[in-house]
Amino acid sequence: MNKYESIFIISTLLEDEKIQEIIGTVKNLIESSGQLEKVDEWGKKRLAYEVNDQKEGYYVLMHFSAEPEFPTELERIYKITEGILKYLIVRREDK
């Protein structure tokens, strides 16, 4: 299993319950296919540039371990989940 980190930005136009629902969905997906190590909710932050005419986003960072095929599935889920503005998945190296 490889170690990964993923950061995603959720639209702040959604209600708080919907934001937490999206975070829960991603958590459950990671836990079902790998090991979730850490969830760090940064909260509402100003975006560096406007995305879909929005100036703010709700940032969430997750560290997890999973098989090499899993990030492709996670990316697919990010793309089809309404409310996720941007995402990034990177492999972490052990030090």
N, C-alpha and C positions, 0 to 999 in steps of 0.2 A: 504494500500500500504506500502511496505517495502522500506527502503533506501539501496542502493547498491553502490559499487564503482567497476569499472572495469579498469584494465590496460591491454593494448595490445601493442605488438611490431610488427612493420611493417618492412619488408625487405628494406634495403637502396639501393638495386640493382634496385628498381623501380624508374621511373621518379617522380619528385615532383608532377606532375599533378595526377598521379596514386595514390600516397600516400594520397593526399587531397581527391581524389575520394573515397578511402576506408574509411577515416575518416568521410566524408559526408554520406556515406551509413550507417555506424554504428549510427551516430547522428540521421538520419532520422528514422531508425528502433526504436531507443529508444524513440524518440519524438512521434512516432505513437502508441506506446504501454505503455508509461509512461510519466514521467516528467523529462526532462534533466535539471539538476541543474548547472553543471559546466563541462567545457571541458578544460583540461590543457595539452597543447602539450609541452612535454619536449624536443622534437627534437631528433637529432642524439646523441646517447650515445654508449659507448663501452659496449658490453655484458660481463657478468661475465665469461661466457664460450661460446665457439663457438656453434652456432645453424645452422645446414645445411651449414657448412663451412663458416659462416659469423661471423665477429667479431664486427660488429656494427648493431644497430637497431634504428628505429624511434619510440620513446615511446609516448604513449597517455594515459592520465588518465581521466576518466569520472565518475562523480557522478550523480546518478539518483534515482528516485523513481519509483517503478513498482509493479505489482502484483507478488505473489510468483512463478507463473509458467513461468514468462518471462525470468529469467536467463538461463533456459534450452534452450529456443529458441535462445537467444543471443549466447550461447555456440555453438549451432549447426551452426549458421551463421559464427562464428569465424573459426570453423573447415573447412568449405567448401570455405572460402574466400582465394583465392590464394594471397600470399604476407604477410599474418599474420603468424609470426614465433611462437609467444607465447602469451598467454592471461591468465588472472586471474579475476574472478568475486567473490567478497565477500560481505556479508551483513554487513552494518554498524549499530551500535547500537546508539540509541539516548542517549545523555548525559544530 
